Amino acid sequence: MAANSNNRFFSKSSFLKSKKYISEKVSSEKFSTTLLLGPYILLFSLFIVIPVIVAIALSFTYFNVIEMPKIADLWGLYNYVMILTQDEVFLRYVLPNTLKYAIITGPGGYLLSFIMAWMLSQIQATPRKILALALYTPSMLGGVFIGVIFRTLFSGDKSGYINAFLLSSGLISTPLDFLQSGNYLMNIMIFVTLWSSMGIGFLSMLAGILNVNKEMYEAAYIDGIKNRLQEIFYITIPSMKPQMLFGAVMAIVGAFNAGGIGVALAGSNPTPQYAGQLIVNHIDDYGFIRYEMGYAAALSVILLLIILLFSKVAYRLFGERD
């Protein structure tokens, strides 16, 4: 009986020691995790969370930068009511332009990124690296630098390369003012954006394709896959959903946050005839030209909601399902 009591005592003592050790280890791991995530959480809060909260708060106020913000009429909803009922430029030009631009350049750039990434994955490593760098470079140049390049190409006088070519070919008799015309500006913006759309999403897709298990392709052909197109839809895309989701979100955010291209090409904000006026340009117009910060903040909140809506669609398409 005494031996059994001692065994129970030592078992209980060992259990308590193990429990204490596990508790201390878990606490140590939590502290280490918090310490590692601390700088990220601090920077994320400082540059993302706090500005978003401030923008949402300002959207319910009148704020002209000089005076202190005041709560707007209609229980703070005045800016939103004005945007949706009285802002003719927003409803007639900005919103349709933004949706057209985003729907074409977002999925268009996303599809081009995937196609180019898949094509590069089929060649050897050395030329792949060179071509990937060449395709990625335009996305690093920035909207202003790209605007300078294409303003030279589409200049509205004889010195513009496109006009010079058309004149020398006899296709036109007088130079076309591409960048000041409502008929051409949006199309040029879309072309320039697609040209520079091979950004970080393109690199993530390339990495995803290269890391797909090659044995899966062999097994798929044994199971009845007959061509490369089926290979892409049944093996490649399902195997790289995280990269596809990342590329989709980046494409959506990039498409709706664009605005510098149109202003850089046209040289003014608002753009001529509002032909290239996007919601980001509209925000800049009210925020940094008219100094109506409350109204600009409300526009920013609407843009945030639009991006969240389209991002939700991307998550439904490419997110992992448990």
C-alpha positions as CSV (number, residue, x, y, z in Angstrom):
1,M,0.0,0.0,0.0
2,A,2.9,2.3,0.9
3,A,4.5,1.6,-2.5
4,N,1.3,2.4,-4.4
5,S,0.9,5.7,-2.4
6,N,4.5,6.7,-3.3
7,N,3.9,5.8,-7.0
8,R,0.8,7.9,-7.0
9,F,2.6,10.7,-5.3
10,F,5.5,10.6,-7.8
11,S,3.1,10.3,-10.7
12,K,1.2,13.3,-9.5
13,S,4.4,15.3,-8.9
14,S,5.7,14.4,-12.4
15,F,2.4,15.4,-14.0
16,L,2.5,18.8,-12.2
17,K,6.1,19.3,-13.3
18,S,5.2,18.4,-16.9
19,K,2.2,20.7,-16.8
20,K,4.3,23.5,-15.4
21,Y,7.0,22.9,-18.1
22,I,4.5,22.9,-20.9
23,S,2.8,26.1,-19.6
24,E,6.2,27.8,-19.4
25,K,7.1,26.7,-22.9
26,V,3.8,27.9,-24.3
27,S,4.2,31.2,-22.6
28,S,7.8,31.5,-23.9
29,E,6.6,30.7,-27.5
30,K,3.8,33.3,-27.2
31,F,6.2,35.9,-26.0
32,S,8.6,35.0,-28.9
33,T,5.8,35.2,-31.4
34,T,4.6,38.5,-30.0
35,L,8.2,39.9,-30.1
36,L,8.6,38.8,-33.7
37,L,5.3,40.2,-34.8
38,G,5.6,43.4,-32.8
39,P,7.3,45.5,-35.4
40,Y,4.9,44.4,-38.2
41,I,1.9,45.0,-36.0
42,L,3.2,48.5,-35.1
43,L,3.9,49.5,-38.7
44,F,0.7,48.0,-40.0
45,S,-1.3,49.8,-37.3
46,L,0.6,53.1,-37.9
47,F,0.4,53.2,-41.7
48,I,-2.8,51.1,-42.4
49,V,-5.2,50.7,-39.5
50,I,-4.9,54.3,-38.1
51,P,-5.2,56.1,-41.5
52,V,-8.2,54.0,-42.4
53,I,-9.9,54.8,-39.1
54,V,-9.1,58.5,-39.5
55,A,-10.4,58.5,-43.1
56,I,-13.7,56.9,-42.0
57,A,-14.0,59.4,-39.2
58,L,-13.3,62.4,-41.5
59,S,-15.8,61.2,-44.1
60,F,-18.6,62.3,-41.7
61,T,-17.2,65.8,-41.3
62,Y,-16.6,69.1,-43.0
63,F,-12.8,69.6,-43.0
64,N,-10.9,72.2,-45.1
65,V,-7.5,71.6,-43.5
66,I,-7.5,75.1,-41.9
67,E,-10.4,74.8,-39.5
68,M,-11.1,72.0,-37.1
69,P,-13.4,69.2,-38.5
70,K,-17.1,69.7,-37.9
71,I,-19.8,67.0,-38.0
72,A,-21.5,67.2,-41.4
73,D,-25.3,67.6,-41.8
74,L,-27.7,64.7,-42.0
75,W,-26.1,63.0,-39.0
76,G,-22.7,63.1,-40.7
77,L,-23.9,61.5,-43.9
78,Y,-23.9,64.7,-46.0
79,N,-20.8,63.8,-48.0
80,Y,-22.1,60.4,-48.9
81,V,-25.5,61.8,-49.9
82,M,-23.8,64.5,-52.1
83,I,-21.6,61.9,-53.8
84,L,-24.5,59.6,-54.7
85,T,-27.0,62.3,-55.6
86,Q,-25.4,65.6,-56.5
87,D,-21.8,64.8,-57.8
88,E,-22.5,64.8,-61.5
89,V,-18.9,64.3,-62.4
90,F,-18.6,61.3,-60.2
91,L,-21.8,59.6,-61.4
92,R,-21.4,60.5,-65.1
93,Y,-17.7,60.2,-65.6
94,V,-15.6,59.0,-62.6
95,L,-17.5,55.8,-61.6
96,P,-18.1,54.5,-65.2
97,N,-14.5,55.3,-66.1
98,T,-13.2,53.6,-63.0
99,L,-15.3,50.4,-63.5
100,K,-14.4,50.3,-67.2
101,Y,-10.7,50.8,-66.5
102,A,-10.6,48.3,-63.6
103,I,-12.7,45.6,-65.4
104,I,-10.4,45.7,-68.5
105,T,-7.0,46.2,-66.8
106,G,-7.6,44.1,-63.7
107,P,-8.7,40.8,-65.4
108,G,-6.7,41.6,-68.5
109,G,-3.5,42.2,-66.7
110,Y,-4.1,39.2,-64.5
111,L,-4.7,36.9,-67.5
112,L,-1.6,38.3,-69.3
113,S,0.5,37.7,-66.1
114,F,-0.6,34.1,-65.9
115,I,-0.1,33.5,-69.6
116,M,3.4,35.0,-69.6
117,A,4.3,33.2,-66.4
118,W,3.2,29.9,-67.9
119,M,5.1,30.5,-71.1
120,L,8.3,31.4,-69.2
121,S,7.9,28.3,-67.1
122,Q,8.3,26.2,-70.3
123,I,11.8,27.4,-71.1
124,Q,15.2,27.0,-69.6
125,A,16.2,28.8,-66.4
126,T,18.7,31.3,-67.8
127,P,16.6,32.8,-70.6
128,R,13.6,32.6,-68.2
129,K,15.3,34.8,-65.6
130,I,16.3,37.4,-68.3
131,L,12.8,37.5,-69.8
132,A,11.1,37.7,-66.4
133,L,13.3,40.7,-65.5
134,A,12.5,42.3,-68.8
135,L,8.8,41.8,-68.3
136,Y,8.9,42.9,-64.6
137,T,10.9,46.1,-65.3
138,P,8.0,48.3,-66.6
139,S,6.1,47.8,-63.4
140,M,9.0,49.3,-61.4
141,L,9.3,52.4,-63.5
142,G,6.4,54.3,-61.9
143,G,3.4,56.1,-63.4
144,V,5.2,59.4,-64.0
145,F,8.2,57.8,-65.8
146,I,5.8,55.7,-67.9
147,G,3.8,58.9,-68.6
148,V,6.9,60.6,-69.9
149,I,7.7,57.7,-72.3
150,F,4.2,57.5,-73.7
151,R,3.7,61.3,-73.8
152,T,6.6,61.3,-76.2
153,L,5.0,58.5,-78.3
154,F,1.5,60.0,-78.4
155,S,2.5,63.7,-78.5
156,G,-0.1,65.8,-80.3
157,D,2.2,67.4,-82.8
158,K,4.5,66.2,-85.6
159,S,7.3,65.4,-83.1
160,G,5.2,62.5,-81.6
161,Y,6.4,59.2,-82.9
162,I,2.8,57.9,-83.5
163,N,1.8,61.0,-85.4
164,A,5.0,61.1,-87.3
165,F,4.5,57.5,-88.5
166,L,0.8,58.1,-89.4
167,L,1.7,61.3,-91.3
168,S,4.6,59.7,-93.2
169,S,2.3,56.8,-94.1
170,G,-0.3,59.1,-95.4
171,L,-3.0,57.8,-93.0
172,I,-3.7,61.2,-91.6
173,S,-3.2,64.8,-92.9
174,T,-3.0,66.6,-89.6
175,P,-1.6,65.4,-86.2
176,L,-4.0,63.9,-83.8
177,D,-4.1,65.2,-80.3
178,F,-4.3,61.8,-78.6
179,L,-3.7,62.8,-75.0
180,Q,-6.2,65.7,-75.0
181,S,-9.0,63.9,-76.7
182,G,-11.8,62.2,-75.0
183,N,-11.9,59.6,-77.8
184,Y,-8.3,58.3,-77.2
185,L,-7.2,59.0,-73.7
186,M,-8.9,56.1,-71.9
187,N,-7.8,53.6,-74.5
188,I,-4.2,54.8,-74.2
189,M,-4.4,54.5,-70.4
190,I,-5.6,50.9,-70.7
191,F,-2.9,50.1,-73.2
192,V,-0.1,51.6,-71.0
193,T,-1.5,49.8,-67.9
194,L,-1.6,46.4,-69.6
195,W,2.0,47.0,-70.9
196,S,3.2,47.6,-67.3
197,S,1.0,45.0,-65.6
198,M,3.7,42.3,-65.1
199,G,4.3,43.2,-61.5
200,I,4.6,41.2,-58.2
201,G,1.5,39.1,-59.1
202,F,3.3,37.9,-62.2
203,L,6.3,36.9,-60.2
204,S,4.2,35.0,-57.7
205,M,2.4,33.1,-60.5
206,L,5.7,32.2,-62.1
207,A,7.0,30.9,-58.7
208,G,3.7,29.0,-58.2
209,I,3.9,27.3,-61.6
210,L,7.5,26.3,-61.2
211,N,6.8,24.7,-57.8
212,V,4.0,22.5,-59.0
213,N,4.9,18.8,-58.5
214,K,5.9,17.4,-61.9
215,E,4.7,13.9,-60.9
216,M,1.2,15.3,-60.8
217,Y,1.4,16.0,-64.5
218,E,2.6,12.5,-65.2
219,A,-0.2,11.0,-63.2
220,A,-2.8,13.2,-64.9
221,Y,-1.7,12.0,-68.4
222,I,-2.0,8.4,-67.2
223,D,-5.5,9.3,-65.9
224,G,-6.6,10.6,-69.3
225,I,-5.6,14.3,-69.7
226,K,-4.8,14.8,-73.4
227,N,-3.4,18.3,-73.9
228,R,-1.7,21.3,-72.3
229,L,-5.0,23.2,-71.9
230,Q,-6.5,20.5,-69.7
231,E,-3.2,20.3,-67.9
232,I,-3.5,24.0,-67.0
233,F,-7.1,23.8,-65.8
234,Y,-7.0,20.5,-63.9
235,I,-3.4,20.5,-62.5
236,T,-1.7,23.9,-62.7
237,I,-4.3,26.3,-61.5
238,P,-5.7,24.1,-58.6
239,S,-2.1,23.5,-57.5
240,M,-1.2,27.2,-57.2
241,K,-4.4,28.7,-55.7
242,P,-2.5,30.8,-53.1
243,Q,-0.5,32.4,-55.8
244,M,-3.6,32.9,-58.0
245,L,-5.4,34.5,-55.1
246,F,-2.5,36.8,-54.3
247,G,-2.2,37.8,-58.0
248,A,-6.0,38.5,-58.2
249,V,-6.0,40.7,-55.1
250,M,-2.9,42.6,-56.3
251,A,-4.6,43.1,-59.7
252,I,-7.8,44.4,-58.1
253,V,-6.1,46.8,-55.8
254,G,-3.8,48.0,-58.6
255,A,-6.6,48.5,-61.0
256,F,-8.8,50.5,-58.6
257,N,-5.9,52.5,-57.1
258,A,-4.6,53.6,-60.5
259,G,-4.9,57.2,-61.4
260,G,-1.4,58.6,-61.9
261,I,-1.2,57.2,-65.5
262,G,-4.1,59.4,-66.8
263,V,-2.9,62.6,-65.1
264,A,0.7,61.9,-66.2
265,L,-0.4,61.4,-69.8
266,A,-2.8,64.3,-70.0
267,G,-0.7,66.7,-67.8
268,S,-3.7,67.9,-65.7
269,N,-6.2,66.9,-63.1
270,P,-9.0,66.8,-64.0
271,T,-8.1,65.1,-67.2
272,P,-9.5,66.7,-70.5
273,Q,-13.2,66.2,-70.8
274,Y,-13.0,63.9,-67.7
275,A,-12.1,61.2,-70.2
276,G,-9.4,59.6,-68.0
277,Q,-10.8,60.7,-64.7
278,L,-10.7,57.8,-62.2
279,I,-11.9,57.8,-58.6
280,V,-8.3,58.3,-57.3
281,N,-8.0,61.4,-59.5
282,H,-11.3,62.6,-58.1
283,I,-10.0,62.1,-54.5
284,D,-6.9,64.0,-55.3
285,D,-8.9,66.8,-56.9
286,Y,-11.1,67.3,-53.8
287,G,-8.4,66.5,-51.3
288,F,-5.3,68.4,-52.6
289,I,-6.7,70.9,-55.0
290,R,-10.0,72.0,-53.5
291,Y,-8.9,71.0,-49.9
292,E,-12.3,69.5,-49.1
293,M,-10.9,66.7,-47.0
294,G,-14.1,65.4,-45.6
295,Y,-15.5,64.9,-49.1
296,A,-12.3,63.3,-50.3
297,A,-12.3,61.0,-47.3
298,A,-15.9,59.9,-48.1
299,L,-14.7,59.1,-51.7
300,S,-11.8,57.1,-50.2
301,V,-14.2,55.0,-48.1
302,I,-16.4,54.3,-51.2
303,L,-13.2,53.2,-53.0
304,L,-12.3,50.9,-50.1
305,L,-15.7,49.3,-50.1
306,I,-15.5,48.7,-53.9
307,I,-12.1,47.0,-53.5
308,L,-13.3,44.9,-50.6
309,L,-16.3,43.8,-52.7
310,F,-14.1,42.7,-55.6
311,S,-11.5,41.1,-53.3
312,K,-14.3,39.0,-51.8
313,V,-15.1,37.7,-55.3
314,A,-11.4,36.8,-55.7
315,Y,-11.5,34.9,-52.4
316,R,-14.6,33.0,-53.5
317,L,-12.8,32.0,-56.7
318,F,-9.3,31.1,-55.5
319,G,-9.5,30.9,-51.7
320,E,-8.9,27.5,-50.0
321,R,-12.1,25.7,-49.0
322,D,-12.0,23.6,-45.8
